[in-house]
Amino acid sequence: MTRGSSFRPSSFPMHNLELACSESDVTEAGTSTAGAPVLAAKDVSKAFGSLVVLEGVDLAITRGEAIGIVGPNGAGKTTLFNVLSGAYPPSGGTVEYDGNDVTNLGAAERCRLGIARSHQVPRPFGGMTVFENLHVAAAVGARRSGPDAQVLCLDSLELCGMLQVSNRRADTLGLLDRKRLEMARALATDPQILLLDEIGGGLTDAEALELVGIIREILARGITVVWIEHIVHVLLQVVQRLVCMESGRIIADGDPLAVMKDPAVIEAYLGSVSV
């Protein structure tokens, strides 16, 4: 899906909604751990000139949670990630990390604190090898050097199933491996929280399912995951909590099955029916 394109009901077919609401697809990981938020948006808004993209967004992310974010195209999901990660400053409201106000910190500073993200369209350093891409992330994002950086890179490559292609140039990889590299590069910054932006975008269902095992292992290591995804029945195999956005606002937040059956969520995707 391309951010900012106009939404059509065909971008979320009815059979996907039925799959998403199937209890067999939902993770059994249980409810999230209670506690102070590791990352929080408080009354966040973002406008580009007269175009308001986010309005009054409140989102508290607890350490160790697996949260999914869904919503039609143009709902503000990626913009929210851009504000949380420091790529965009908010027009209003605050962003807090571990209880500290980081609203005025840029993306590089937030990355070094432990906030990492992937992007919808992978943009690796094409002329570098896979390993070299990760080494840059470890050196700049995690401030690691020498053997420490190498160990971090190798661990991230192994977790993402990329050891066998570590010496290949990044621009020779297919889409699935580029997605793996996107995750591995984010992990090489040694994050506490990982924001995944449509990591399954452009992949088949079978390919997207290959990423599920990796994301589950990331969670098992104690890394908090927030995942924007349109392949909802795949998303629900990982997340414990689901947030739905529409027109820059959060319209539902809670148990995944309850959210997907919420009338406001169904209307956001399929529209209201007039008889």
Helices and strands as residue ranges (DSSP letters): G 9-11, H 14-20, G 23-25, E 37-48, E 51-62, E 66-70, H 77-85, E 92-97, E 100-101, H 107-113, E 115-117, H 130-140, H 146-159, G 163-165, G 170-172, H 175-187, E 193-197, H 205-220, E 224-228, H 232-235, E 241-246, E 249-254, H 256-260, H 263-270
